[in-house]
Structure formats: structure tokens, C-alpha cells
Amino acid sequence: MTKDGDAVALNWAKKNWHRVVVHGVCIATLFILAYYYLFAQLATPIRFVMLRTGTIGLILLVASFACTPAARILHWQGAIQIRRALGLYGFLFTAIHLFAYAWGDNEFDVELILRDLDERRAMLIGTIGFALLIPLALTSTRGWQRRLGRRWKILHRLVYLALPLAVLHYLLLDRDFIQLPLVFGAVVAILFLLRITRRLNLSMRDRTPKILAFLLQFLLVQH
């Protein structure tokens, strides 16, 4: 590579370091999990993968959900630029988690899976949460955003349901060790609160001139 090419690559890396970090960490994590599954001689390697991918997937989904308030609070637009990547990697790890569950716990037996969903609330809630993530992952590209227009934002509000369901799934699974699921729940609740207060503030800001105009008109009529 020429010096000019090196300079261009270095400049791009400096501007997009946050993207490089996200992709690098997530891909490295996949390789580490694959290594442990193949070579670490674990007693139950498929269960190891199932548990780790579930936790990592939830972390990434929460991080993706945190990008919008983080960009606003920190005044850093880089958070918005990595939001989609975090969400897609979160979906990928969650899909591996579900695949490992169907394989390791039920050997892909549909009858056993349906019975498990019927008898264990955690499994049913987790499956519903994952199903809600599927349309979000499929329509995450800019092309779909253009095609759907305003409906794209409405569709992607499904994350407001999917994320709490994922946390509830985790909480119901870890009945003996609930500290970490409760931490996830608290973080998600704070993120929801930040979004709700933001929307309320914007709504009041838009309505204030109309309210003042109505009050002024009312006072003039009275006089």
C-alpha cells in the first residue's frame, strides 16, 4: 500500500474507531465462543454456548437501545452510528442462543419444544421477544428505511416490547441468582425513563405556544 493509501486508511480509522471497536469486539467474541465450543473440552459445550450467547445478546441489545439517549446526553453522534451494528450483533447472538437451546435442550424435536414453551413461562417469553426482533433485523437497512418511510419508525418501536421481554426471560431463568437480571432491568427502566421524559418535554414544548395563544384569546374575550 502506498503512503497516500496508508494515510487514507489511518484517517478513516481515526474517524470510525467506534465502528472498528464494535465489529472487532463482537467478531472476536464469536471466535472465542467457537474456540471454547470446539477445543476447551467442556462438560456441556452446547450449554456453555447457549448461556454465554444469551447474556452477550442481551448486553448488545441494551447497548443499542442506549445509543440514542447517550448521543443526546454526551453530544456524541458516534453513538447513533454504531446503534444498528450493536442491534444486529445482539440479534445474531440471540439467534445463536435460541439455536443452541433448540439443539441442546430439545434436539430440534418440535413436540418437545412446544411442550417446553407451554410449561415454562421463561421459554415462551424469550421466544416471543426474539420473534419481535426478527422484523427489526430484516428491515434495519437504509433501503428498508426509505421504502417504509414513517412506518419504519413505528415498526422499530417493537424494541420497546422485545427488550423488556428479554430481561423478563433472563429474570425467570435465574431464580437463584437474580442480581444480574435485576441490574439489566434497572438499566432498561432508566433508558425508558430517559426516552419518555424526552418525548414529554418535546410534546410540552410544541404545545406551549398553542396553550398560551388559547389563554390569551380567552382573556381577551372575557374583557
C-alpha positions, 0 to 999 in steps of 0.5 A: 500500500502506498503512503497516500493509501496508508494515510487514507486508511489511518484517517478513516480509522481515526474517524470510525474507531467506534465502528472498528471497536464494535465489529472487532469486539463482537467478531472476536467474541464469536471466535472465542465462543467457537474456540471454547465450543470446539477445543476447551473440552467442556462438560456441556459445550452446547450449554456453555454456548447457549448461556454465554450467547444469551447474556452477550445478546442481551448486553448488545441489545441494551447497548443499542437501545442506549445509543440514542439517549447517550448521543443526546446526553454526551453530544456524541453522534458516534453513538447513533452510528454504531446503534444498528451494528450493536442491534444486529450483533445482539440479534445474531447472538440471540439467534445463536442462543435460541439455536443452541437451546433448540439443539441442546435442550430439545434436539430440534424435536418440535413436540418437545419444544412446544411442550417446553414453551407451554410449561415454562413461562421463561421459554415462551417469553424469550421466544416471543421477544426474539420473534419481535426482533426478527422484523427489526433485523430484516428491515434495519437497512437504509433501503428498508428505511426509505421504502417504509418511510414513517412506518419504519419508525413505528415498526422499530418501536417493537424494541420497546416490547422485545427488550423488556421481554428479554430481561423478563426471560433472563429474570425467570431463568435465574431464580437463584441468582437474580442480581444480574437480571435485576441490574439489566432491568434497572438499566432498561427502566432508566433508558425508558425513563430517559426516552419518555421524559424526552418525548414529554418535554418535546410534546410540552414544548410544541404545545406551549405556544398553542396553550398560551395563544388559547389563554390569551384569546380567552382573556381577551374575550372575557374583557 
